[in-house]
Amino acid sequence: MKKVLPLLIVFISLLYSEFSFSQSSFSHEAGVTFGMASYQTDFGQRNDFPSANAATMAFGITHYLKFFGSQYSWRSGSSFFSTHFKLKTEFNYMNNKSIRHEVDYNDERMRLMTGTIAMYNIGTNLEFYFFDMEDYSSYYRNDNKLNPFINVGIHYSFYDPDILFDGISLEGQEEPYEELIPKWQEGAIYLEKDATFAASVGAGIRYSISDVDLVLEGRWQHFFSDKVDGLDDISADSASDFNDTMVIVNMGVVYVFGKY
């Protein structure tokens, strides 16, 4: 709880700042999301999808800021930006306890080496909607209930990795880890809790139902670190030349305030 509380305070502060500056020219939405997050890690081989992808459940809460009011009317005017863009703030939690080498290395030590990643992710995304969003908030809406979108974002991710051998954590043990294969024994494992920035691109679609929208979104997130999974091999035969990444596929339910 002590780890979660500061993150919630940051997230609530972001929401409060958005509400504080929001007047009649702004409106809001709030929602919850759930889905799958797949890490592309240094376990396995990057050209072998099953070995380099570790999937887990992801949960989140979101807030959307729209650049026109909930009581929008044609008399108040609008712009292309205000009716096609939203600013989304989100908080996500993922905890993967089953990262392992999925390919056959013909080495029992590789099979016994596993990992875990717990992550809190806070981010802001600018979303572009292909159809005019005013139709989703006004009485004179059209019959089109689907609205596809794309987004770009910046995130700050708190991560807590661990590496285990035969179910026993290496945290607190001293290098070299002689039970592992040579490339992981020394100078390649980092088990400290840390944080990093990340950039993302994504796409999705919304389906409007009365004052609630259903959202399906896929997003690729690039971390500015190669230590999110606790591994960073710098040897000559390293398979860890790239930073860690993550793919998230989320479904969400979003309540649209003031929709009528």
N, C-alpha and C positions, 0 to 999 in steps of 0.2 A: 504493500500500500504506500510506503514511503517513496518508492520509485515512481509510482503512478501519479501521486498527488502533484508534484511540480509540473508534469506534462499537462495535466488537466487545467492547472492554473494558467499555463501559457495559452492553451487552446481557448479557455473562457475569456482571457484577456483579448485575444484576437477577435473573437466574436463581439465583445463589448465595444472595442474600438470601431468595428464596422457599424454597429448599431448607433454609436454615438454620433457618427458623421452622416447617418442616413436620415434624410428628411423626406419630403413628399416625392422627390425624384428618384427614390430608391425603394426597393421592396426585397423581401427575404423568403428563403426556403430553408427547411431543415430536414435531415433524413438520417437513416441508418443503412449500413451496407454489410454484406457478407459475401464471401466468395473464396477463391483459391489464389494463393501466392506461391509462385515457383521461383526459387533462387537458382541462378546459374553460378555454381561455386567451383572451387578447385578440387572438389571430390570428383574423381572420374576423368573423362576426356571431353574436351569442349566440342569435338566433332561427333560425339556420341550422345544424342539427346537424353536418353534415360539416365546415363551416368552423371551428367552435369546438371541435372535439374532435380531439385528437391522441393516437393509440393507440400503445402500445409494450408490450414484454414486461416482466413483473414477476416477481421471484424472492424467496423469503423463507424464514426459519426461524421456528418457533413453539414456545412452551412453554405448557402448560395446567396450572393448579393447580386441583384438585378439592377440595371441602371435606368429603370423607369418604375414609377409608383404602382402600387396595387390598384389604385383607383385611376388607372390610365384612361385618358380620353383623347380623341383626335385633336381637340382644341389645344391641348398642352404641347403638342408637337413631339417629334422624336427624331432620332438619327439612326443611321445604319448600325453604328456601334451599340447604341442603347438597346436595340431590338434584336441583336444577333450575338451579343457577348454576355457572359456571366463570369463572376469571380467566385471560385469555390475554395473554401477552407476545409481541411479534413484532418482527422486523427484516426490512425489505423494501428491495430495490434496484431502481431503474428508471433507464433511460437512453434518452431519446427523442432521436434525431438527425434526425428528419424532420418537424418542425413547419413548416407552411407555410399560406399563404392559399389555401383551396380554392375560394373563390367567384371569379367573374369580375368583377374590378374595372375592366376596360378600361384598366389601367395596368400597363405592363411592370415598373415599380419594385416593385409589390406581389408580382408573381410571383417576382422575384429576391430578395425578403426572406424569409429562413427563420430557424428557431430550433432550439435544442437545450436539453434539461433533463436533468441528471444528479441523482438524488435518493437519499438514504439516509433511511429512515423508521423510527423506533422508536416503539412504541406499546403501550398496555395497553387491553384491551377486557373489559368485563363481559358475559358471554353468558348468556342465559336459554334453557333447553331446555324444550320443551313437554311432553315425556314424561320420566318418572322416570329419571334417569341410573343409579341403582343397578342397573337391569335390564341395563346394559351392562358391569357389573363383578362380578356375582355368579354363582354356579353356577346358581341358580334363576331364570334370566333368562326373559323371555317371548319370543314369536316375532317381536316387532316390532324389526326391525333399522334402521328409519329414525327419525331424530329431528330435526325442524326446530328452528331456533333464531333468535333475534334478538340484536343486540348494540349497545352504545354504547361509544365509546372516546375517549381523548385521546392525541394523538401529538405527537412532536417531529420535524420534518423538516429535514434539511440539504439545501439545493439549490444548484446551480451552473448558472445559465442562460447562454446565449450567443445573440447575434443576428448573423446573417451577411447579407451582400449579395453576390449572385453568387458564393457559396461562400467569401467572405473575411470573417473575423470582424471585428466592430466593436470588440472588446476592445483597449484601448490607443490607440484613435483618439480624437480630441477632437471635442466638439460644436462646431457643428452638423454632423449627418450629412447632408450636402447631397444624397447620392445617394438618400435615402429621400424619401417623400412628406412634406409639411410637418408633419403632426401628430406624426410620429415623429422629427423632426430634432433637437429640443432639449427637455430636461427630461422625457423620457418613457421613456428606456431605462436600465435598471439591470442591470449585468453583474457586480456583486460577488457572491461566494459569501456565503450568509447562511443563517439558520435561522429557523423559525417554528413556533408551536404550531398544531395542527389538531384539530378535533372530527369524529367520524364516527358514522354509524349504518349498520347492515347487517343482512342476513338470510342464512340458508343452511340446509343440510341435511347430516346425517351418515348414513353407511351403515356399519354395523358388520360386520367380517369377522374373526372370531377375535380376535387381540390387535392388529389393525390397523383403523383407521377411515378411510374415504374421506370427504373434506369438499368441498363445493361452497359457495362464499360470494360474495355480492355486497355491496360496501360503497361508500357515498358519503362523501367526505372533504372538509371545508371548511377551507381554510387561513385563518389570521388575517393574511393578507398578499395584496396584489394584484401582487406583484413576483416570484412564483415563476417565471413565464415570461420575466422580464426586461423586461416592458412594463408601464407604468402611465400611461396617457394622462390628463392632467388638464385638457385643453382643453374648451371649451364644447360641442363636438360629440363628446365622448368616448363610446366604446363600452366603456369600462373602468370602469364604475361599481360593479362588484362584485368581491369577492375571488376569487382563483382557486380552483377546486375540482377534484376528481379522482374518477373512478369506477373501482373495481377489481373484476374478476371473477376469483376464484382457485379452483384445484383443489388439493387437498392430500392427503398421506398422513400419518397420525398414528399413532405407536406408543403404545399404552396400557400403561404399566408395571404389572405385577402383575395383569393381567387373566387370568381363568381360567374 
